[in-house]
Amino acid sequence: MRFIGWDLTDPHARMPRAVDEARLDLGGRVTFDQRRWPGPTVDGGLTPEALVAAFPVGARDVVVVDGPHALARPGARVRESERLLRAPGRTPDELPAPGLPFSGFIRGSVLLFAALRARGGVPLLDVDATTVGEARLFEAFPGAVWRRLGAPRLARKASREGREWRREALEAQGLTFPTGALPTHDQLDAAACAWLGWLTRTAPRRVTVVGTPLTVDARGGLREGRILHLDAS
């Protein structure tokens, strides 16, 4: 069993950045890798087949993604989970066209979740699994996780101080990082996601879910959805 965290980027950017991946084993050992978005089709689309091939998930893997997995309910401009956790990205009720800030990121993330569920058979909470322990594909917001762990306000995440604090915070939770260079803030966000997935199996009482349960609309699209988070107790 592997616990995988992805810190998504915008696949529609002129030069899309690689997606940082953190993998965590049952013993808490972290390794890093990267995934590349597949090239978009002529009309700017991302096919489910290409997405599943670019982001492979094993039959027992638990995957946690820093990116939205569903659209808002009809008529809403933001999902309840994003509002509650003060996420900077606001997912609308229709799949956004690339171009505006966060639009390409949101579009790519929603399409990736849909592909992994429909073509990859990876179960999502509420629509495929009734409990966190049965689901294997989650959304997380690392910014809220760092706040829950007590991140100092002055330690910007990209600074050396901020990165050292984040690595030490996860080490205090039992994670072991590779020796060598200090991880980037994107790698650390991916590691925080993988850690939440690890907790769903090793210490499920330490995690919770925030927001409105996921539903499937009449067109087969995913709506709202709860974000995996660190429990306050």
Buried (B, 14 or more C-beta within 10 A) or exposed (E): BBBBBBBBBBBBEEEBBEBBBBBBBEEBEBBBEBBEBBEBEEEEEBBBEBBBEBBEBEEEBBBBBBBBBBBBBEEBEBBBBBBBBEBEBBBBBEBBEBEEEBBBBBBBBBBBBBBBBEBBEBBBBBBBBEEBEEBBBBBBBBBBBBBEBEBEEEBEBEEEEBBBBBBEBBEEBEBEBEEEEEBBBBBBBBBBBBBBBBBBBEEEEEBBBBBBEBBBEEEEBBBBBBBBBBEEE
